[in-house]
């Protein structure tokens, strides 16, 4: 309460309504798995297109996890699944890279006496060539004066020989410091008139290599001296000035401490003697590997990166079911989404080429309402296929990435309260095997969701169950909608913490939650035609004991009538005798 000490009119702002509750997003996904390149650990960056993914983690090229190139474990399932996610309606994705091999393993490298060039990230894709080109710009400059060149510029004074058999050219190197005056390594500035035919040229570098997606990329105007704003050791160093470069730069250049600009130029390009011609050196990076087949602990490490990202609502590990420890990886996913206040579900895959009995056995090891299991794998166009080669035109991929995209599309079009089923799988050409109606009558009651092929209706998701034995949460939309309600209320009622725990606070809480649920009822997300039929909110002395109050607990009871999917649509048809009555 403000103090009023002097007579006058005081105008104050106040609020007559409880803080509103805003619904959280439900379509942001997080994928974990091996990639061609990209960072390991840390907080993943947000991706909004497959192009974003390719710029950081590489494109569709196969991995080299095992020595046999044709081994299905080397197929880049994560990249294919990311494309499927965005093709099917996904819009926001995080990727956490899985790499097995230990610290410092898998980095490609090349080095000179004063320069070391390494791949920024481990991976077989780091075995690339890096070309460093010397660029000389002829520039007239009065001797020893300050110029507009940035600090740390490398200047070469080129003095042609007066006649043979003297060396054809003499080159002296100068760099400018804070005063703008160019000096050589001994602290001397160029003095006196230039010899006949002598001239200055400014030296910079250009570095060329390939991006994560395999496209040519280059950096121009790089300097030799640490004072230069485009110093090669900063722009392409381990800690580049821009955060996007730390993600997308595929190489790192480390210059030995104390190396002068002139020494660096000589170290890289040797006895360069003709400023009118470009000099170049090619470094071939070697030694990069994709590590070994990942285990469940490697997936655990990758999933930890998602713990700080509260907007993730869907988690998947596309391609993990191909690995030996696939069953343990599934348990890692379930453990991750089952954490208190995780507010997310997992989309699970079965191994490829499984029959109904195999699927039943896998389902027997799972019992959680926070995960959904889908079969079979789907067949898509192989982006690596080329005419006249043995590379197949089609490839089978796990469905989880595509299904996560369908979740996002269904949420956007119909809301999270609707089951993400009877939806077309976009980008799919066929199924690894067709599941019949009879087979689904066995799988569906077990909580195994099938993808079916229907004449004239395409490939559709034909199941919406969780992998649980709890009938209360057997439907996926029920679990996901409850998560949405819980997360939304959690996020938007943090203001109540440490408020006075009395009737005024209880009334504001009731009003906030009631208004939120009423809007959900109006949107058609709750069962009932009136608020009394659809939900209740209680927060008063009937929900809290004196012991609760003494221990700082405010308890609000919220009940909601949820909509279940019309999984079985039944029409009962029979004959009747036409009546002769008029």
N, C-alpha and C positions, 0 to 999 in steps of 0.2 A: 504494500500500500504506500503510495507516495505521500510525502509530507506537504501539508498546505500551511504556509507560514504568513503569506501576504494576502490581503483581500484581493479578489479578482475572479475571473471566469476561467475555468480550467476545462479543456476539451481533451478527452482521452479515448483511445481506441480499445475496444473490447470485442470478444467473440461470444455469440449466443448459440453456437452450434458445436457439437463434438467434432473432433478431427475425423475426416473421412478415411475410409479404407480403400486403397487402390489395388486392383487385381494385378498379380505378378504375371510375367511372361511364362509360357509353358513350352515353347518350341525351340529354345536354345539347346543345342546338343554338344556333347563332348566325346570325341573318339580317341582311343588309344591304340597304338600299333606301330610296327616297324615302318620307317620311311627311308627314302633314298638319302636324304640329308636333313639338316635342320637342327635346332637346339634341343638339348636333352636337359630336362629339369627346368626349374624356374616357372614363372607364371606364363602360360601360353597366351599368344596374341589372338585377338578376335579375327575370324575369317568370314567374309560375306560372299565369296564366290570361289569357284575352283581355281581361278587365276591367282587369287590370294594364296591359296594352298600351294600351288605350283611354284610361286615366287619364293617360298620359304622352304618347303619340304620336297620339292621336285615333282616330276610328272609321273607318267605311267611305267617307266622303264622297270624291268625286273630287278629284284635284289640279288645278292650273292651270299645268302645266309648259309647255304650248303654248296658243296663243290660241284654237284650235278646241276647244270643250268636248267635242265628240263624238270627239275624237282618242283612240284606244285607249291612247296614252301617258299619258293623264290618269287612267286607271283605277287605283284604289288597290290594286294587286296585293299589296303587302306586308301590308296589313291583312287581306285575304281569305285570304292564305296563313297568317298567324298563327292565324286562326281554324281553318283546316284542320289546322294542326299540333296544336293542342290537341284538336280533335275526334277526331283519329286516334290519340290516345294520348300525345302529347307532354306533358311535365310541367314542364320547365325550359327557359327560352329567354332569350337575350340579343338585343337589337336595336341595331344601330348605324346611325344615320340618314345617308343620303346626301343632300347638298344642294349644288347647283352654282349659283354666283352670286357668290362672292367674299365677303370679310369685310364685315360691316355691311350687306349687301344683304338685303332681304326682310323687314325688321322694320316692323311697323305702329306708328304713333306718334300721340300727341296731347299738347299741352302748354299750360300757362298761364305766367304770369310766374314763379311759384315752384314749380310742379309740372310734372313730365313723366311721362306714362304711356306705356309702350311694351309691345309684346308681348315676352314673355320669350324667345321663339324666333322665328326667321324662318318665314314661310309665309303664304299667302293666308288661312289660318284665323285669323290674328292680326287681321284686319279685323273687329273686334267692338266692341260698345258696352260702356262701363264706367260704372256709375252710382254716384256717391258721395253718400250720404244723411247729413244731419246728424241726430243723435239727441240730444234734450235730456231729461234726467231731473231732474224737480223734486225737490230735496232740502233739507229744513230743516237749517240749519247755523249755529251761533252765530258771530258775526263774528270773523274772525281766528284761530280756534282750529284746532288740528291735528285732522284727521279720519282716518278709516280709508281714505280714498281713496288710491290708489297715487300714487307720485311722477309728476310730469308731467301730472297731471290738469288739464283746462281748466275753470275755473269762471266762470260768467257771473252777474254781479249785475244783476238786472233791476229797474229802478225805473220804475213807471208814472208818467206825467205827472199832476200834480195836476188839471189842467183844460185844455180846449182854449183857444187854438189851439197850445199847446206840443206838441212831438213826442210821439207816443203812448207811447213807451217809450225809456228810456236804458239802455244795456248797457255794463258795464265788465267786462273780462276779467282773470282772475287765474290763475296757475299755481303749483303748490306744488313746492318744491325738496327738498333733502335734509332740511331742518328740519321739513318738513310744513306750514309756514306759507304761505298763499297770498299772492302779491304780483303787482302789475301790472307792466307793462314798465318803470315808473320805480322799482320796488323798494318800492312802498307797499302796505301791507295794508289791507283794508277796515276802517274804524274807525267807532266811534260806533254808535248804534242805527240800525237800518234804517228807511228812510222808510216811511210807511204804504203797505201793499200791495207792498212790495219783497220779493224772494225770490232765492235762489240756484238755479241749475240747473247740473248737470254735463253737459258736451258731449262726445260721442264721435261716431265715424263708422261707417257701414256701407258696405262696397264690394260691389257685385253685378255679376257678369258671367257668362260661361259657361265650363265646364270644357273640357278637351281633347276630350272625347267629346260636347260640345254640350249638356250638362246645366247647369241653373242652379246657381250656386255663390255663396256670400257669406261675408264676414268681418265679424263684429260686434265692438263694443267697442273699436274702434281709436282710438288717441290722437293728439293733435296735436303733442305735445312729445317730443323725443328721449329724455327721461327716463322716459316712459311705457312700461310693460312690453309694451304692444300698440301701440307707435308705428307708424304707417302706413308710415313709411320703412324700418322694420326687417322687419315682418311681410310686407310686399309689396315689399321692396326687392330689389336685385340679389343680396344674400347673406342670405336668410332664415335664422332660427335653426335650423329643422328641415331636415334633408337631403331629406326627402320633399317639402317645399314647393318646394325648388329644382328638383325634377323636375316637379311637378304644377301649380304656379302658372303660369298662362298670361299674367299681366301683371306688370310691375314698375313701382313708383311711386318716383320719385326727387324728393326735396324739396331745393330750393336751400339750400346751406349758409348758416346764420345766420338762417334764417326762424324767427320766433317762432311760438308756438302761436296767439296771437291773429291774427297776420298770415296764417298759413296758413288759419285759419278764414275770415277776410275774403276772402282770395284765391279760395278755392274757392266760397264761398256768397254772397259779396257782402254787401249791407246787410241781413242777416237781422235781423228785428225782432220776430218773434212766436215765443217759445219754446214755445208750445203747439202749433205746427205744424212739421212736418218740412220741411226744405229739401233740395233735391237738385240735383245737377248731373250731366249726362250728357256723357261724353267719347266721341267716336266715333273709334276708332283707324282709321287708313287708311295705305295705302302698303305693306302686306305682300304679298309675292309668293312663289311657290314656286320661284323661280329659273328655270334653263333645263334643257334635257335633260342629264342627267349623262353624263360621259365615264368611261373606265376609270380615270383618275387620281382621280376623285372616289370611286370604289369602293375604290381602293387606300387612300385616306385613312380611309375607314370601316372597312376590314378591319384597319387598324393598331390599332384600339381592342380587338380580340380577342386581340392577341398576349400581353397580360398575364393573360388568363383561361384558366388551364390546364384547367379542367373542360369546356370546349367540345370536343365530339367530332364534331359534324356542322355543316357550314357551307353556306349557300345564299344566293342573291341572287334571290329570287322577283320576277319581272317584268323583270329586267334584259335578258332576251332580246328585249324589245320595242324596245329603243333601238338607235340607229345603230351604236354601238360594242360591240354584244353579244358579238362574237367576242373582242374584247380584254378584256372583262369576265370572260369564261370563263377566259382565261389568267391574269387577276389572281387568281381563285379558286384555280386550280391552283397558282400560285406560292405562295399563302398556305398551303395545306395541305401543300405539299411541303417546307416549311422544316424544317431539322433539329429534332427533338424537338417538332414541332407536334402530332403524335398526333391527327390528325383527317382526315376525308374531306369532299369537296365533292359536293353533289347539283346536277347541272347540268340546265338547261332548254334546249330548242330554241326558236326563234321560233315564233309561232303560224302555223297554216294551212300547215304544211310537208308535203311529200310525201316518199316514201322516198328519192328522189334527193337532196333537200335535206338530209335527215338524214345520209345517207352522206357528203356533202361536208363537213358540220360535223364529223362523227366523224373525217374524214381529217386534221383540224387538231389532234387531241387524241391524246396517248399518255401516259397516266399510270394507275397502279393506285390512286391516291388520289382518284379521282373516278368517279362513275357518271352516265350520261346516260339520261334518261327521255323517252319520247314516248307519246302526244300530249298536248296540253293537255286539261284536263277541264272539264266544264260544271257549274256549281253555281248555286244560287238566288241571285238578286241582292238583297242586303239593302236596296238603295235603291229597289227597285221599288215603285210605288204604283198603285193602280187608277185608271184614267182618265188616265194620263199616257203619254208616249212612252218612258219608261224601260223597257227590256226586263226581263222577269221572270227571265231567266237570263243568266249571264255566263261567258265562258270564262276560266280562270285557269291559270297554269303549274303543273305538278304538284309542283315541288320542295318546297314547304311541306308538302303532304300527305304526300309520301314521307318527309320527315324525321320527321313524326309516326309514320308506320308503322315506321320504324327504331326509334324509342323504344318503341313498343308491342311489337314483336317481341323487342327486348332484354329487356323486362320479363317477357314471358310465356315466352320460350324461351331467352334468353341470346344474347349477341352471336355465339356460334359458329354459330348457325343463320342461313341466308340469309333476309333480310327480303323474301321473295317468296311468291306464292300467298296474299297478304293482301288483304282487302277494303279498297277506298278508301271510307272513310266520308264522307258528306256530298256525294258526287258523284252528279249526276243522269244524266249521260251523258258521252260523249267527244266532243271536237271533231270527230274522225273515227274510224271503226272500223278497226282494223288487222286484217287477215286472217291466217290461218295461213300462207298463202304469202308474205305480206310479211314476217312475222316470221322466216321461214326465211332471209331475206336480211339482216335487221337484227340478229338475235341473234348470229350469228357475228362481227359487227363490234363487239360490245360495246355495242349500243344496246338498253336495256331497254324493253319495251313494256308498256303498260297495256291490257288486253284486256277485252272485254265477253263474258261467257259466260251462256247461258240458264240461269236458275234459280240462278246462282252469283254474280251481280252483277259489278261492275267490280273487277278484281283486277290486282295487280302481277304481271306474268308474265315476269320476268327478274331476274337477280341477278349481272350481270357488271360488271366495271370497264371503263373505257375505255382498255385497255392492249393492247399486242401481246405482252406477257410472259405466256406460258402459266402460269407458276408462280403468278401473282397475278391470274388472269383472273376469279376469283370474288370477289364483294364480301365475303362472310362470311370468307374466308381473310384478305383484307387487314385487315378491321376487327378480327378476332380477334387477329392478330399485333400490331396497334396496341395492343389491350387488354393483351396480355402484356407488350409492351415498356414501355408507360406504367406498368403496375402494378409491374414490377420496378424501373424507374427511380425511382418515387416512394418505394418502401419499402426501398431499399438505400442511401439517402443516408448512413446511419449509418457505412457502411464507408469513406467518404472520410477520408483521413489516418490510418487505423488502420495498425498495423504490418503490412507486406505479407509475411506468412509463412504457414506451414501452419495456424496457429490461425484466421486470418482466412479462408483458403480453405475450411476445413471449415465455418465458420459460414455462409459464402455458399452453399456447396453444400446445406447443410441447409435454409436459407431457401427457395431456389429449388425444391429437390426437394419440400418440403412444399407449396408453392404449386401446383406442377404436379400433384402427386398429388391434391390436392383438385379440380383441373380434370378429371383423369381420372375421379374418382369422380362428378363431375357429368355425365359423358358428353360432354365437350367435346373429347376427344382420341381418335384412332383407335388401338385396341388394347385388349387385356383385361388386360395387366400393365404396370407402369411401364416395364419394359425394352422393350416393344413401342411404348409411347406417347411416351417422351421420354428424353433423357439430359442430365446436367449434369456438366460437367468443369471443374475449377478446381484445377490443381496444376502441377507443374513441366513437364508435357507441354503445357500451354497457354501457357506463358510462357518466354521466353528470359532469359538473364542481362541482356541489354540492356534488356528490358522492365522487369525488376526495378530496374535501375540508374536507369531513367528514370521510376520511380514508376507503372508501369502494372500493374494487376491485371486479367487477362483470364480471363473465364469463358465457356465455350462451352455453349450451350443448344440442343438440337435437339428439335423437337416434330413429331409426326405429326398433321397437321390433317385435319379432316373436310371433304369436298367435298360440295356439294349433289347430290342425285339429280336432275339436270336432265333426263335422258332415262330415263324408266321404260319398260322394254321387256319385253313378254310375248311369248314365242315359242309359238305355238299351231299344232298340226298334227294330222292324223288318225292314228289307229293302229288296227290290226286287233284286235278283241276276242279274247282267247284263250279257247279252249274248255276249257283245263285247269282242273281243280277246285283 
